[in-house]
Amino acid sequence: MFKRTETKPIFVKGLQIGGQNKVVIQSMCNTKTKDVESTVNQILKLENIRM
């Protein structure tokens, strides 16, 4: 298991990042939004990524 580095918590638009908080990740799709099937498939793949 990895040991977490102690960090100072900060706020970004009301969201607390750092300290002992969980890691926050934001992602985007690179598919055409009109291609619903491909976009949904990409979202489902992102949902299953474990860091």
Summary of the structure (lengths in Angstrom):
residues: 51
radius of gyration: 15.5
end to end distance: 12.3
largest distance: 43.1
contacts: 68
relative contact order: 0.14
helix: 24%
strand: 12%
